[in-house]
Amino acid sequence: MKNIPIRDLHDNGKLSVRALNCCLYIDLYTLYDIITYYEEGGSFMEIRNVGHRTSLELETLCKDILFQLKEPQIGDHQKKEPEYDRKSEVKELIENDLHHALNDKLISPAELFNYLSPLKKILVEKKYNELVSSCSKRTARWLGKINFENFIYDYLIERDGVLMNIRNLGKKAYPELIALKRKFENELLNIILLPEDAFPRERLILEKGKWFEEDFVYDYYTQQGHIPMFWILEKELRSNDRREIDVLLHSYHILENNKLLTNNSLGKIHNLSSQRINQIKNKTYRNFFSPNNSFIKQMKEECSFYQHSIKEDDIIWQDDDRISALIERENIHFTRAFILKILSLFTDSTHIYMGSFAIRENDKTWKNSVLIPAGLAESFNFNRFITDINHLVSISRIDLISHLGVYLLSSPGWQKYKDGILEGVIKVASDILEHEFGLATVSGKVITPPPPVLPKQPSDVIYEILKQQGTPMHIDDIFTEFKKILPEHKYTSSKQLRPLLYQHDLITHKGRKSMYMLKEWKHIKSGTIRETIIEFLNAHDSPRAVGEITDHVLQYFPETNINSIRTSMIKDSKKRFKQYKNGCFGLSNKTYPDKTGDPATLGISNKPFDERLADLEKFISQNWHFPFSASTDQNETSLYRWWRLQCINFDQLTEGQKSEVERIKDQYADIDTEKKVYEWNSKYNMLINFLSDNQRMPSSGSIGLEKMLYDWYSRAKNDFKTNRLNDEQKKKYLKFEKLAKNPYSFTSTILNGRISK
């Protein structure tokens, strides 16, 4: 042992670093020195920095070595004695008289702690925390910083006076600490003596997770035999304060009576743009309903009950009794569409989800949600079927379906027909007619419900209201009178009257301010301002001055003015007006004589195609961009209009002209065609030149060109962070940031401006 240095013990894993350092501190350099120190009655606890665990480690090492030395050698004439079984001895000491074993230190804290099974460790920790919580506030606050494992190692087997070493607890707390220690010993003994079967709930907590601490989950599991996963999911969502979950819950119909918010409203709440909110919403939706969602994975492991409740050939609508029973049994507040959406993740191998959950505002195909057997959904396009039925309902010709089976056989919705599939498709189609359209099917015949009987037709009531008024009326005023006559009618807002007003043969509109009148009123001009202008220009063979047009319009619409009329013609979305020289306007679909000096002379060039093409190439070579529509140069504006017409009317050009247009597009493909893009690239090149000339970035306190470049760079940086740049601009921005970090690395090629390429 004198030849075994303690560092070898450490290298072989027999001694910890802390024990090694403590031994070296009092010059114990070999195994012999440690054994001698122990044999002579030395206390390892008296060594500096030695705690209970280190002392126990050194004592155990010495006992093991001494036990091996005292073990008799076994020869042919000697009988081998039974090996020393410390574990059995510890077990007997703990179970026979735990108090005696603790008070006389017959067992170590480590032996006591290792004796406990994982389940009983949880029970002991729980009981310790309960005892701490029952103490006075001051004592509980400071004891809460000592977990039950430390309490066992540092205080349980020590004399009571050691409790005074707990920091910040004075003498007044001492009796309370003694009482806690005694109670803990009793509880510890009770837990040790009881079999693990006596703690079924704690075992479930250990095996299946913390949710079994909830009374509802434990009671539900003992009664139903499976975990209430939808109840747990609702608790998880409601307690989750992450921004992504808040956006998800307020964007989709997930929780009943939960208010849905627009992207703008959510943006104000979270201090984000509506575009960013939309990105978060879409990403969170994809992740939440993805198989990689950790909670959904956990649910899939526990979802056998839900899977077994849905057979392969079942058609499950959101109002199914099984959904109702699930909501009542698990006491949840999810929408039925959301529940069906989650169930579709469990049954993705047998069913396909179709329905109204998370549909786009402009796609109201489905009113309800449904799980359809995958084989049927793959064979027949039920979305197409709903679209076709919607059309038949809109034209009141549902009677065209003489027999549902015959109709389906000839339907264009088939994707993959096979024998025996028709019966299942008919069943789904019948369900769709019932749930989506309220139409019953009896023996293959679609039963059309009789139309509701109204005391008066709404359109006739509206006509009588206008006739009695005698003057044009606003739609809101019409609706007010309408509800006086038909107070029980289903319409609840004036907007619902608009289709009736447009479809009525004897009613027309006046202007674009929701004013309506009768066509029979000859003393009042109907239609809009633009319709009045078109009527006026049709009566003349040449374009008319805007003043002349205004004089005519003011006779019928005195509330307008010349600027409004000019703007109305220029910004007409249907492009029915064309502007000529000298402030004249004509109709786009009308041909006018082209006379020199006439006020109606066309304001466009009559040059041949080849000359205009040459002008275009000359402009591009001089300005390095295509002509822009918004320009103070009339020649540039004229070239823009000419080029745009060639692109729009490409099919009407000759083969030679088409090839020239294609050549221009290919040859100048890298040239900017939009003014914003051109200006962005121009500022980018100016910033590159500034960086190369000055070997630094523009500063914020500058003036003139440098200040302009600093402001532009700040905007570009912000646009990059908010994802407002296109792909090409992003590449240029990242390249510039890289160059800006080392401006001295510019080459002469970069200094010449080619970096923008």
GILINPE-V661851 format. One record per residue. NEAR is the number of other ideal C-beta (glycine too) atoms within 10 Angstrom. Layout:
# GILINPE-V661851
near
NEAR
NEAR
This chain:
# GILINPE-V661851
near
12
10
8
14
13
19
13
13
19
16
11
9
7
16
22
15
8
14
23
17
15
22
25
12
12
14
8
22
13
18
22
14
17
24
17
15
19
19
10
7
6
15
11
23
13
9
19
8
9
22
14
18
15
21
18
18
20
23
15
14
18
17
13
13
17
13
12
8
9
7
12
9
5
10
7
4
5
9
7
8
9
5
8
11
10
14
10
9
13
18
15
12
19
21
13
9
14
18
11
10
19
22
12
11
11
15
19
19
22
15
19
22
15
11
17
18
12
10
16
17
17
17
24
22
15
16
18
22
15
11
19
21
10
13
18
10
6
14
18
16
13
15
22
12
11
15
13
20
14
12
22
20
19
18
21
18
19
16
9
12
9
15
19
12
10
19
7
9
18
9
7
10
20
15
9
18
19
13
13
22
19
12
15
20
15
13
17
23
16
12
22
18
11
12
6
15
7
12
17
12
13
18
17
18
20
17
10
13
13
8
19
20
13
14
9
14
22
16
11
19
17
11
8
12
8
13
23
24
24
22
21
21
21
18
16
12
17
12
8
12
7
9
14
15
17
18
27
20
19
19
21
21
19
25
17
12
6
14
8
12
17
12
19
11
14
22
19
13
14
14
7
18
15
14
13
17
24
16
15
21
19
13
13
20
16
11
13
18
16
11
9
8
15
7
13
19
12
15
19
17
9
15
19
11
15
21
14
9
15
19
12
11
12
15
19
22
19
22
13
18
7
14
19
12
11
21
17
9
14
20
12
20
14
24
20
21
22
21
24
26
23
20
24
21
18
21
22
13
8
16
26
17
21
21
21
19
22
16
15
7
5
5
9
10
16
19
13
18
27
27
24
25
21
15
18
20
20
13
18
25
16
21
14
15
21
20
12
16
20
13
10
16
15
9
8
9
11
17
9
9
22
10
14
18
13
11
19
19
13
7
15
9
17
16
11
9
11
8
5
6
16
16
9
17
25
19
16
20
25
18
17
22
21
13
18
20
17
10
18
13
18
8
6
15
12
22
10
14
10
5
7
6
5
13
9
11
11
18
17
12
20
24
18
13
19
22
12
8
14
11
11
20
20
13
21
12
16
23
21
13
17
21
14
10
14
16
7
7
15
9
14
9
10
17
12
15
21
15
10
19
18
11
9
18
8
12
20
17
19
20
20
11
11
18
16
24
21
18
11
10
16
7
4
12
17
20
17
15
18
17
14
21
24
18
12
15
22
11
9
15
12
16
28
22
15
19
11
14
24
19
13
16
21
14
9
15
18
8
9
16
13
14
10
14
23
18
11
17
21
10
9
14
5
7
9
16
21
19
15
21
13
12
15
22
21
21
16
10
10
14
8
18
10
12
11
5
5
16
14
21
18
17
15
15
14
8
13
9
15
11
11
16
19
12
18
20
14
11
19
17
10
8
15
13
20
21
23
19
11
9
14
6
13
9
12
18
15
18
22
20
15
18
20
13
12
20
11
9
9
12
6
10
15
9
7
10
15
14
11
18
17
11
12
19
12
8
11
17
8
6
15
18
15
12
15
10
14
17
14
21
17
15
17
21
16
16
21
22
17
18
22
19
11
12
11
10
16
20
11
10
8
13
7
7
11
16
14
15
21
18
14
18
20
12
13
20
12
10
15
15
9
12
11
14
17
10
7
11
17
14
11
21
17
12
14
19
11
10
16
14
8
9
15
6
9
16
10
8
9
17
14
10
13
12
20
16
7
